[in-house]
């Protein structure tokens, strides 16, 4: 079972986002792998205010704090706020725009399946 309270309490060290991924501001990210669930890795990831581009891995996530939006390749934009559940596919290009430090719990791996974010 994934403990969301423990994930919210994990202290993370942030690093600057690589210059080639920065879209706006000076965002930083941090993460910690917390274990395995159903044979897939799970952990916590956090991003500070700003915007960055990324190429995703297979992932299911739930936002546990913060806010922003996620723009998917092709232009679709989805709001990010506490309680939002999303699905990312390997190779998918995204832009994360964070307006209040965003923290999510993720489950990642090739066995993830389901509907889009």
N, CA, C and O atoms as a DFTB+ gen file, in Angstrom:
468 C
 N C O
     1  1       0.841      -1.179       0.000
     2  2       0.000       0.000       0.000
     3  2       0.891       1.248       0.000
     4  3       1.910       1.289       0.689
     5  1       0.504       2.251      -0.767
     6  2       1.246       3.506      -0.843
     7  2       0.742       4.435       0.253
     8  3      -0.458       4.692       0.355
     9  1       1.663       4.938       1.074
    10  2       1.328       5.819       2.194
    11  2       1.470       7.282       1.751
    12  3       2.584       7.802       1.687
    13  1       0.349       7.946       1.445
    14  2       0.382       9.334       0.976
    15  2       0.863      10.293       2.053
    16  3       1.489      11.305       1.740
    17  1       0.579       9.992       3.320
    18  2       1.056      10.858       4.402
    19  2       2.578      10.831       4.483
    20  3       3.213      11.869       4.671
    21  1       3.163       9.643       4.340
    22  2       4.624       9.525       4.338
    23  2       5.216      10.240       3.129
    24  3       6.248      10.901       3.243
    25  1       4.571      10.114       1.977
    26  2       5.058      10.776       0.765
    27  2       5.031      12.290       0.923
    28  3       5.913      12.984       0.416
    29  1       4.027      12.806       1.622
    30  2       3.924      14.250       1.835
    31  2       5.019      14.744       2.773
    32  3       5.436      15.899       2.682
    33  1       5.489      13.880       3.675
    34  2       6.470      14.286       4.677
    35  2       7.924      14.109       4.246
    36  3       8.822      14.628       4.909
    37  1       8.176      13.395       3.162
    38  2       9.549      13.149       2.706
    39  2      10.227      14.463       2.356
    40  3       9.675      15.272       1.610
    41  1      11.432      14.677       2.897
    42  2      12.211      15.857       2.530
    43  2      12.988      15.544       1.267
    44  3      13.646      14.509       1.162
    45  1      12.903      16.459       0.307
    46  2      13.556      16.258      -0.985
    47  2      14.614      17.317      -1.217
    48  3      14.425      18.483      -0.868
    49  1      15.721      16.914      -1.803
    50  2      16.747      17.852      -2.255
    51  2      16.430      18.194      -3.704
    52  3      16.244      17.305      -4.534
    53  1      16.371      19.473      -3.998
    54  2      16.061      19.918      -5.360
    55  2      17.336      20.239      -6.126
    56  3      18.350      20.640      -5.555
    57  1      17.251      20.051      -7.434
    58  2      18.313      20.446      -8.351
    59  2      17.690      21.292      -9.448
    60  3      16.523      21.093      -9.787
    61  1      18.445      22.235     -10.012
    62  2      17.913      23.044     -11.118
    63  2      17.552      22.158     -12.305
    64  3      18.228      21.165     -12.577
    65  1      16.500      22.517     -12.997
    66  2      16.115      21.827     -14.227
    67  2      17.165      22.152     -15.291
    68  3      17.636      23.286     -15.374
    69  1      17.526      21.173     -16.092
    70  2      18.516      21.379     -17.160
    71  2      18.075      22.533     -18.064
    72  3      16.899      22.655     -18.407
    73  1      19.029      23.366     -18.437
    74  2      18.731      24.572     -19.226
    75  2      17.888      24.283     -20.464
    76  3      17.012      25.076     -20.808
    77  1      18.135      23.170     -21.135
    78  2      17.398      22.821     -22.340
    79  2      15.938      22.468     -22.101
    80  3      15.154      22.407     -23.048
    81  1      15.563      22.234     -20.844
    82  2      14.182      21.892     -20.507
    83  2      13.414      23.076     -19.924
    84  3      12.186      23.034     -19.851
    85  1      14.119      24.135     -19.508
    86  2      13.449      25.282     -18.889
    87  2      12.641      26.027     -19.944
    88  3      13.158      26.400     -20.997
    89  1      11.363      26.236     -19.641
    90  2      10.461      26.985     -20.510
    91  2      10.249      28.387     -19.947
    92  3      10.150      29.361     -20.693
    93  1      10.181      28.475     -18.609
    94  2       9.958      29.765     -17.951
    95  2      10.465      29.702     -16.516
    96  3      10.323      28.680     -15.844
    97  1      11.057      30.799     -16.050
    98  2      11.514      30.882     -14.669
    99  2      12.779      30.087     -14.437
   100  3      13.579      29.880     -15.350
   101  1      12.951      29.640     -13.192
   102  2      14.118      28.850     -12.801
   103  2      13.654      27.659     -11.961
   104  3      14.009      27.553     -10.787
   105  1      12.857      26.757     -12.563
   106  2      12.310      25.648     -11.788
   107  2      13.384      24.675     -11.310
   108  3      14.435      24.520     -11.933
   109  1      13.092      24.036     -10.202
   110  2      13.922      22.973      -9.661
   111  2      13.033      21.758      -9.435
   112  3      11.816      21.885      -9.300
   113  1      13.650      20.577      -9.394
   114  2      12.904      19.358      -9.103
   115  2      13.661      18.496      -8.108
   116  3      14.881      18.587      -7.978
   117  1      12.911      17.661      -7.411
   118  2      13.490      16.681      -6.503
   119  2      12.597      15.461      -6.479
   120  3      11.394      15.563      -6.720
   121  1      13.171      14.313      -6.192
   122  2      12.361      13.100      -6.106
   123  2      13.011      12.095      -5.172
   124  3      14.197      12.186      -4.852
   125  1      12.204      11.135      -4.744
   126  2      12.700      10.010      -3.955
   127  2      11.880       8.783      -4.310
   128  3      10.650       8.814      -4.251
   129  1      12.558       7.704      -4.678
   130  2      11.882       6.419      -4.855
   131  2      11.567       5.894      -3.463
   132  3      12.422       5.924      -2.578
   133  1      10.349       5.415      -3.267
   134  2       9.925       4.968      -1.939
   135  2       9.734       3.466      -1.829
   136  3       9.644       2.945      -0.717
   137  1       9.670       2.755      -2.944
   138  2       9.485       1.311      -2.883
   139  2       8.830       0.782      -4.132
   140  3       8.876       1.402      -5.194
   141  1       8.209      -0.394      -3.983
   142  2       7.516      -1.031      -5.092
   143  2       6.073      -1.297      -4.711
   144  3       5.760      -1.601      -3.560
   145  1       5.203      -1.176      -5.700
   146  2       3.779      -1.449      -5.527
   147  2       3.325      -2.209      -6.753
   148  3       3.406      -1.689      -7.866
   149  1       2.849      -3.430      -6.571
   150  2       2.414      -4.234      -7.707
   151  2       3.527      -4.485      -8.703
   152  3       3.273      -4.595      -9.903
   153  1       4.759      -4.577      -8.223
   154  2       5.903      -4.811      -9.095
   155  2       6.413      -3.578      -9.818
   156  3       7.322      -3.677     -10.642
   157  1       5.833      -2.402      -9.517
   158  2       6.244      -1.148     -10.158
   159  2       6.833      -0.209      -9.102
   160  3       6.410      -0.224      -7.946
   161  1       7.806       0.604      -9.503
   162  2       8.390       1.580      -8.584
   163  2       7.379       2.663      -8.250
   164  3       6.614       3.099      -9.110
   165  1       7.381       3.097      -6.987
   166  2       6.605       4.274      -6.626
   167  2       7.490       5.218      -5.827
   168  3       8.465       4.812      -5.194
   169  1       7.117       6.491      -5.878
   170  2       7.904       7.489      -5.173
   171  2       7.194       8.827      -5.172
   172  3       6.006       8.928      -5.477
   173  1       7.951       9.842      -4.823
   174  2       7.423      11.193      -4.757
   175  2       8.314      12.095      -5.602
   176  3       9.536      11.940      -5.612
   177  1       7.697      13.037      -6.311
   178  2       8.401      13.992      -7.172
   179  2       7.831      15.370      -6.893
   180  3       6.630      15.521      -6.670
   181  1       8.692      16.367      -6.906
   182  2       8.269      17.731      -6.601
   183  2       8.938      18.698      -7.573
   184  3      10.080      18.498      -7.988
   185  1       8.200      19.750      -7.926
   186  2       8.728      20.795      -8.808
   187  2       8.368      22.146      -8.231
   188  3       7.240      22.361      -7.788
   189  1       9.344      23.072      -8.234
   190  2       9.106      24.437      -7.770
   191  2       8.436      25.256      -8.878
   192  3       8.255      24.776      -9.997
   193  1       8.080      26.469      -8.554
   194  2       7.399      27.367      -9.493
   195  2       8.251      27.590     -10.744
   196  3       9.461      27.801     -10.658
   197  1       7.604      27.539     -11.895
   198  2       8.251      27.726     -13.191
   199  2       7.637      26.779     -14.199
   200  3       6.598      26.173     -13.939
   201  1       8.279      26.651     -15.350
   202  2       7.790      25.746     -16.389
   203  2       8.958      25.001     -17.014
   204  3      10.033      25.562     -17.223
   205  1       8.726      23.721     -17.309
   206  2       9.752      22.881     -17.921
   207  2       9.117      21.900     -18.890
   208  3       7.968      21.491     -18.723
   209  1       9.890      21.530     -19.912
   210  2       9.455      20.493     -20.837
   211  2      10.045      19.164     -20.384
   212  3      11.055      19.128     -19.681
   213  1       9.405      18.075     -20.793
   214  2       9.895      16.756     -20.405
   215  2       9.441      15.721     -21.435
   216  3       8.501      15.955     -22.196
   217  1      10.111      14.594     -21.447
   218  2       9.688      13.419     -22.204
   219  2       9.422      12.358     -21.147
   220  3      10.312      12.003     -20.375
   221  1       8.201      11.856     -21.115
   222  2       7.727      11.037     -20.010
   223  2       8.055       9.553     -20.138
   224  3       8.390       9.046     -21.209
   225  1       7.942       8.885     -18.993
   226  2       7.964       7.423     -18.875
   227  2       6.528       6.992     -18.593
   228  3       5.685       7.837     -18.292
   229  1       6.232       5.700     -18.682
   230  2       4.916       5.204     -18.286
   231  2       4.727       5.505     -16.807
   232  3       5.559       5.134     -15.979
   233  1       3.626       6.181     -16.477
   234  2       3.431       6.612     -15.095
   235  2       1.965       6.877     -14.800
   236  3       1.218       7.366     -15.647
   237  1       1.577       6.546     -13.592
   238  2       0.298       6.930     -13.018
   239  2       0.649       7.796     -11.821
   240  3       1.520       7.425     -11.035
   241  1      -0.015       8.958     -11.658
   242  2       0.335       9.833     -10.536
   243  2      -0.892      10.456      -9.903
   244  3      -1.966      10.514     -10.502
   245  1      -0.706      10.924      -8.667
   246  2      -1.723      11.698      -7.970
   247  2      -1.026      12.908      -7.350
   248  3      -0.011      12.773      -6.668
   249  1      -1.587      14.091      -7.599
   250  2      -1.038      15.321      -7.037
   251  2      -1.451      15.381      -5.561
   252  3      -2.635      15.269      -5.241
   253  1      -0.477      15.558      -4.670
   254  2      -0.795      15.616      -3.244
   255  2      -0.655      17.018      -2.670
   256  3      -1.082      17.267      -1.543
   257  1      -0.060      17.946      -3.432
   258  2      -0.029      19.351      -3.014
   259  2       0.426      20.209      -4.194
   260  3       1.059      19.727      -5.133
   261  1       0.080      21.502      -4.113
   262  2       0.502      22.451      -5.128
   263  2      -0.495      22.587      -6.260
   264  3      -1.584      22.013      -6.241
   265  1      -0.078      23.381      -7.264
   266  2      -0.970      23.610      -8.396
   267  2      -0.187      24.008      -9.636
   268  3       0.973      24.414      -9.570
   269  1      -0.860      23.877     -10.763
   270  2      -0.282      24.250     -12.046
   271  2      -1.099      23.640     -13.157
   272  3      -2.297      23.397     -13.013
   273  1      -0.425      23.396     -14.281
   274  2      -1.090      22.741     -15.397
   275  2      -0.083      21.897     -16.159
   276  3       1.123      22.143     -16.127
   277  1      -0.612      20.906     -16.837
   278  2       0.190      19.998     -17.640
   279  2      -0.288      20.106     -19.077
   280  3      -1.450      19.833     -19.377
   281  1       0.624      20.511     -19.973
   282  2       0.293      20.586     -21.394
   283  2       0.860      19.355     -22.073
   284  3       2.055      19.073     -21.984
   285  1      -0.011      18.630     -22.750
   286  2       0.385      17.428     -23.465
   287  2       0.725      17.777     -24.904
   288  3       0.198      18.742     -25.458
   289  1       1.603      16.995     -25.505
   290  2       1.944      17.189     -26.914
   291  2       0.647      17.209     -27.719
   292  3      -0.211      16.346     -27.536
   293  1       0.506      18.166     -28.588
   294  2      -0.713      18.320     -29.352
   295  2      -1.584      19.451     -28.843
   296  3      -2.559      19.830     -29.492
   297  1      -1.233      20.000     -27.669
   298  2      -1.906      21.194     -27.187
   299  2      -2.902      21.033     -26.059
   300  3      -3.291      22.032     -25.454
   301  1      -3.335      19.809     -25.745
   302  2      -4.302      19.625     -24.659
   303  2      -3.656      20.010     -23.323
   304  3      -2.538      19.593     -23.022
   305  1      -4.377      20.812     -22.528
   306  2      -3.871      21.249     -21.234
   307  2      -4.800      20.740     -20.141
   308  3      -6.022      20.812     -20.265
   309  1      -4.208      20.228     -19.077
   310  2      -4.987      19.709     -17.945
   311  2      -4.552      20.403     -16.659
   312  3      -3.357      20.581     -16.424
   313  1      -5.513      20.795     -15.827
   314  2      -5.169      21.435     -14.559
   315  2      -4.539      20.431     -13.599
   316  3      -4.871      19.246     -13.609
   317  1      -3.630      20.927     -12.774
   318  2      -3.006      20.114     -11.739
   319  2      -3.298      20.768     -10.390
   320  3      -2.971      21.934     -10.166
   321  1      -3.913      20.006      -9.506
   322  2      -4.186      20.469      -8.143
   323  2      -4.342      19.235      -7.268
   324  3      -4.463      18.118      -7.770
   325  1      -4.338      19.444      -5.965
   326  2      -4.435      18.337      -5.029
   327  2      -5.605      17.421      -5.389
   328  3      -6.732      17.875      -5.591
   329  1      -5.312      16.130      -5.465
   330  2      -6.322      15.126      -5.759
   331  2      -6.421      14.715      -7.210
   332  3      -7.069      13.716      -7.520
   333  1      -5.793      15.463      -8.116
   334  2      -5.848      15.116      -9.540
   335  2      -5.017      13.857      -9.780
   336  3      -3.882      13.749      -9.315
   337  1      -5.595      12.920     -10.506
   338  2      -4.921      11.690     -10.900
   339  2      -4.621      11.788     -12.389
   340  3      -5.478      12.206     -13.168
   341  1      -3.427      11.411     -12.785
   342  2      -3.052      11.494     -14.192
   343  2      -2.318      10.261     -14.662
   344  3      -1.831       9.463     -13.861
   345  1      -2.245      10.115     -15.966
   346  2      -1.568       8.998     -16.615
   347  2      -0.686       9.546     -17.720
   348  3      -1.146      10.316     -18.562
   349  1       0.575       9.153     -17.720
   350  2       1.525       9.555     -18.743
   351  2       2.022       8.309     -19.465
   352  3       2.118       7.232     -18.876
   353  1       2.335       8.472     -20.745
   354  2       2.818       7.353     -21.539
   355  2       4.276       7.576     -21.938
   356  3       4.696       8.708     -22.178
   357  1       5.028       6.505     -22.005
   358  2       6.437       6.589     -22.382
   359  2       6.586       7.298     -23.720
   360  3       5.889       6.980     -24.683
   361  1       7.498       8.261     -23.772
   362  2       7.773       9.011     -24.990
   363  2       6.908      10.237     -25.181
   364  3       7.181      11.054     -26.061
   365  1       5.865      10.382     -24.371
   366  2       4.964      11.531     -24.483
   367  2       5.719      12.808     -24.099
   368  3       6.427      12.833     -23.092
   369  1       5.567      13.862     -24.900
   370  2       6.203      15.150     -24.618
   371  2       5.209      16.030     -23.867
   372  3       4.035      16.123     -24.227
   373  1       5.711      16.673     -22.814
   374  2       4.853      17.483     -21.952
   375  2       5.542      18.792     -21.580
   376  3       6.757      18.935     -21.716
   377  1       4.737      19.746     -21.107
   378  2       5.247      20.955     -20.469
   379  2       4.516      21.080     -19.135
   380  3       3.288      21.156     -19.096
   381  1       5.273      21.100     -18.054
   382  2       4.759      21.266     -16.706
   383  2       4.899      22.737     -16.332
   384  3       6.010      23.268     -16.327
   385  1       3.791      23.400     -16.019
   386  2       3.810      24.785     -15.561
   387  2       3.278      24.782     -14.133
   388  3       2.117      24.449     -13.895
   389  1       4.132      25.152     -13.187
   390  2       3.792      25.093     -11.762
   391  2       3.653      26.501     -11.211
   392  3       4.548      27.330     -11.369
   393  1       2.517      26.768     -10.557
   394  2       2.241      28.083      -9.964
   395  2       2.381      28.066      -8.453
   396  3       2.517      29.125      -7.839
   397  1       2.351      26.885      -7.836
   398  2       2.583      26.681      -6.410
   399  2       3.273      25.327      -6.302
   400  3       2.767      24.340      -6.835
   401  1       4.421      25.258      -5.623
   402  2       5.231      24.043      -5.603
   403  2       4.365      22.793      -5.615
   404  3       3.522      22.591      -4.741
   405  1       4.588      21.960      -6.624
   406  2       3.762      20.788      -6.911
   407  2       4.462      19.532      -6.429
   408  3       5.645      19.327      -6.700
   409  1       3.726      18.691      -5.713
   410  2       4.247      17.392      -5.284
   411  2       3.269      16.324      -5.736
   412  3       2.058      16.453      -5.557
   413  1       3.814      15.265      -6.326
   414  2       2.980      14.147      -6.753
   415  2       3.602      12.845      -6.282
   416  3       4.815      12.741      -6.106
   417  1       2.744      11.857      -6.083
   418  2       3.179      10.486      -5.854
   419  2       2.987       9.780      -7.181
   420  3       1.948       9.922      -7.825
   421  1       3.987       9.022      -7.587
   422  2       3.930       8.336      -8.880
   423  2       4.127       6.837      -8.715
   424  3       4.768       6.376      -7.771
   425  1       3.563       6.091      -9.653
   426  2       3.849       4.680      -9.834
   427  2       4.295       4.572     -11.288
   428  3       3.552       4.949     -12.194
   429  1       5.497       4.063     -11.514
   430  2       5.998       4.041     -12.893
   431  2       6.475       2.655     -13.288
   432  3       6.860       1.840     -12.450
   433  1       6.436       2.417     -14.578
   434  2       6.942       1.165     -15.120
   435  2       6.138       0.717     -16.312
   436  3       5.053       1.231     -16.583
   437  1       6.685      -0.245     -17.017
   438  2       6.067      -0.719     -18.253
   439  2       4.708      -1.377     -18.031
   440  3       3.942      -1.523     -18.983
   441  1       4.391      -1.779     -16.802
   442  2       3.126      -2.452     -16.543
   443  2       1.960      -1.516     -16.284
   444  3       0.847      -1.979     -16.035
   445  1       2.188      -0.197     -16.337
   446  2       1.140       0.771     -16.075
   447  2       0.220       0.822     -17.288
   448  3       0.690       0.876     -18.424
   449  1      -1.086       0.805     -17.052
   450  2      -2.034       0.949     -18.158
   451  2      -3.252       1.704     -17.684
   452  3      -3.518       1.770     -16.484
   453  1      -3.995       2.275     -18.614
   454  2      -5.215       2.999     -18.257
   455  2      -5.429       4.180     -19.155
   456  3      -4.761       4.330     -20.178
   457  1      -6.380       5.034     -18.765
   458  2      -6.740       6.215     -19.554
   459  2      -5.708       7.309     -19.374
   460  3      -4.856       7.225     -18.489
   461  1      -5.780       8.344     -20.214
   462  2      -4.853       9.480     -20.175
   463  2      -4.952      10.296     -18.915
   464  3      -5.860      10.107     -18.105
   465  1      -3.997      11.224     -18.750
   466  2      -3.909      12.067     -17.559
   467  2      -5.157      12.888     -17.355
   468  3      -5.243      13.652     -16.394
